[in-house]
Amino acid sequence: MAGSGCQRTSTGIALGRPRAPTGPSPTSGLQMLEFLSITPWRRPRPVLLILAALGAAATILAAAPPAPDERAIRATVAQAIVTLDTDEQAALVRGLSDRPGPLALDLLSRWKEGGLYVFETPDGGRIPVALSADTDADGRQGAMRIEDHSPLTDPSGQPLRLTPSELELAETDSNLRRAMKDVADMAALTDPDPRRRRQAAQDIGLTQDPGKRPTLQRARTTESDRHVARALDEALALVQLRSESAADRVDGCSTLGRLGSIAAQDALKSLLQEASANGEQEVARAATGALAAIAVHVKRVNAAGTVFRGLSAGSVLLVASIGLAITFGLMGVINMAHGELIVVGAYTTYIVQNLFGPGLQLSPFGFTIRLPGLGAEGSVYQLYFAAALPLSFVVAALVGIALERSVIRFLYKRPLESLLATWGVSLVLQQLFRLTFGANNVQVDSPLWLSGNWTVHDVVFGWNRLFVIAFAALIILLTWTALNRTPLGLLIRAVMQNREMAACMGVRTERVNSLTFGFGSGLAGLAGAFLSQIGNVGPGLGQDYIVDAFMTVVVGGVGNIFGTVISALGIGMLNQSLQQIIGNPVLGKILVLGAIILFLQWKPSGLFVTRSRSLEN
């Protein structure tokens, strides 16, 4: 075989290649490189060279000792565990603040959660260890030394396997846990998430620990996010308030006043008292100036917050009233069941949420109905509200059309009878909601894209409130377009202005009436979907808004959409402003109601009077 140049291998026969020289087989990456370099019979392929180089690198890294920082961290934690003096333990742990990497956080977290132990040797020595995750049939686990992560062995060099009961638990106290929290806060300053860095800077600043000043200064020099940089400046200024240097304290007061730090008010008041008692006039003046500047900032924040809350409350009221502006303002129907149409939209949102999730079980009239869910998670589940919006409109519109075809069509131009009839319908619907969903409120979770808030100069803007404001504006735009730029809108305005004349012109007034009432009811359903994101959903949800909705339509001018917008925003702003000034929500609402009554005594037709043929006759 040697003469023919054939060589039998484990995978077959290699033809035309001379036999490789005998010798030791390569067992590591370095030996592989040496083996390839001394093999004269062929040039090694580039792929083989790359693989050999990677193997050599892996061998070197595996054999390399731990990095100096890792050794130092492990040694510090091991020393802290076996130290009996609790103050010295806390000092050793706080020493990790200069290098709070993932390893330090992991060891401290395991220590705090009871995952580290002390092994006592026969000669009285104490070795800090951690048990491995592998457990044998006897419930024993491998023990790893904290100081170098090597296995704990017996005198013969065999790895020991122990149970937690055979070891002494490494305990912690409140002082040590505070030290661990300080290290975690310092580590958070280097977190990739800017929100966590900002929160960590705020937490460290509130401690006012002068020892953390160097770490904060290092973090400030490398920080690029302006919001985190501002939080670091605020934290440094708070730490400066505890400095022994009067110049540092004055500089800290100046920075806090310039930033308008609301969180620093208590610290500044304490500094003012100390400076006044010690006769430090310059520090006292600086603290007083900072408090005055912060007070001005607080007034601005409160004013901006009041405006936003007023717009939010007005938008909620507008969404609840716009459907009534159609059914009552244009059609002249006093629909006391408008609140229950809002509840229909809210419960539709609740059902859609459960259909996207685990499903829902209903028990109307004693019959159990099981609605299976999609079991969606993550981003797919978060889309449930986008699907609930059109469904809320459609379901409420269908209920409204059924109400118009069965009850209201017989009561046109009979306002008292329509009021009593729709009030009875509202009672029936409320009881139906109780029988179907129960008397207790149900919770509708906000999707992640509507949760949280946006903070600008300490003014908090909730995403759900911003969404209501934006969508209320969109609803008004679409409603105005539908009434003034579509053939259906032309028919609606013609029938509402003069029903008999429109019928003589060939308009099917009954169908237009149903579509108009359905459109207004659908808008009420959308209001229920929005309100489900603000509070709980229950059978009495509509009763909280029905009176305010009627007042909004009447004050704006019956039949005037633009007047409804102005009225809703004005009532919302007035309500929030009075609550901010008086400080009593109930008294503020009473004053708003009194102002509305006086306004209607002055202008019974509301802000904007809608003139039509029927009103002029």
Buried (B, 14 or more C-beta within 10 A) or exposed (E): EEEEEEBEEEEEEEEEEEEEEEEEEBEBBBBBBBBBEEEEEEEBEEEEBEBBEEBBEEBEEEEEEBEEEBBBBBBBBBBBBBBEEBEEBBEBBBBBBEBBEEBBBEBBEBBBEEBBBBBEEEEEEBBBBBBEEEEEEEEBBBBBBBBEEEBBEEEEEEEBBBEBEEBEEBEBEEEBBEBBBBBBBBBBBBEEEBEBBBBBBBBBBBBBBBEBBEBBEEBBEEBEEEBBBBBBBBBBBBBBBBBEEBEBBBBBBBBBBBBBBEBBBEBBEBBBEBBBEEEBEEBBBBBBBBBEBBEEBBEEBEEBBBBBBBBBBBBBBBBBBBBBBBBBBBBBBBBBBBBBBBBBBBBBBBBBBBBBBEEBEBEEEEEEEEEEBBEBEEEEBBBBBEBBBEBBBBBBBBBBBBBBBEBBEEBBEBEEBBBBBBEEBBEEBBEBBBBBBEEEBBEBBBBEBBEEEEEEEBBEBBBBBBBBBEBBEEBBEEBBEBBEEEEEBEBBBBBBBBBEEBBEEEBEBEEBBBBBBBBBBBBBBBBBBBBBBBEEBBBBBBBBBBEBBBBBBBBBBBBBBBBBBBBBBBBBBBBBBBBBEEEEEEEBBEBBBEBBEEBBEEEEBBBBBBEEEBEEE
